[in-house]
Amino acid sequence: MVCLSKDIQDFIHVNNWMDKKYKNLSARRYPTIKAALNLFYQREGKTIVETGCARLKDDWGAGLSTMLFAETLDRHGGYLWSVDISEQNLVTCAEIILPWSTNVTLTCQNSVEFLHSLKNRSDFSPRKIDLLYLDSFDYPYGPILDHFGGQNDVHKAIIAAEESPEHEILAQFEMLVAPCQEHTVQEFYAALPNLHDKSIVLIDDNDLAGGGKSRLVRQELYKSDWECIIDDAQSLWLKK
């Protein structure tokens, strides 16, 4: 049985510093982010790898996961590797996480190429990925919402899109959403050699009309030896 430090025990329990600071801000993503980090520390995790970094200050609609990860690791230990294909996104991200940047490496690269390269990088190996967070390649949600009248009433369009069967949305938009969904599958398989039996996989934009970023990779995970723990705004997976 793992003997957790008092510091980690305090983090895991309710009303810790992260709950007080980020729970209301992070909103719908918070339960899965907190659960993933709880599991990360209970499994003695050291390394988080994130695809797609925070790119706008105070952009809580996108989650600002890089900031949450960076501050948590700064307080409780561990290291974050975050990759993004946009140099401007990384510049902004560096500013956002500046107070907690000691334990973070930001890399400008295609995320699939980056994940493939980890096993050969002397500054990463022999690390393994304890928590993999997949959130690159924007999901084309706007055109789907426009189809449901989003240009006039975005809230009404969101409700209408969510109530529509997935197969009906895919019949019209599969060619549009497939590149994002296929990219997420490629990311998972690129990361797979660096995952282990206690690794945690968290996928963002899971509950969007058309299946979100996770539609295809969830099918792959279900077929293999992974188990879905939480499936909500984000999808959280562990090895069986």
PyMOL commands that set and color helices and strands:
alter all, ss='L'
color gray80, all
select helices_A, chain A and resi 6-12+17-42+65-76+87-96+98-103+111-120+141-147+154-163+166-194+215-223
alter helices_A, ss='H'
color red, helices_A
select strands_A, chain A and resi 47-51+79-84+104-108+131-134+200-203+226-231+235-239
alter strands_A, ss='S'
color yellow, strands_A
deselect
rebuild
show_as cartoon
